[in-house]
Amino acid sequence: MAAVLNPTAPAYARVYALAAEQNLLNDFEREERVSEYRRRLVRAPWFYEHSDSQSEWRAGRDEFTWLIATQMELDPDASIWREVAPAQMACGLSIPQPRIVRRAAS
């Protein structure tokens, strides 16, 4: 059976302070991850699928695997992705597209 914390007890204040500290750490970590995500999007090999080098193709595939997984977690509406991605080329080259998670209305 879990103990009920008394809001006036010192233990409650300690738990509250630890939770607030963890939230600050989570916010800082998220900002760092978003910064890395944006940095890697800017440097991404957007046209890796058209490379003649298999090693460049593999490196591009691996990079976009990480970018898409991170996009789904940190940028679910793909706003950062769309901001950074190059405009679709008129010659029909394919550009990797973000995956947008549609949530059911509650």
Order of alpha helices (4+ residues) and beta strands (2+ residues): alpha-alpha-alpha
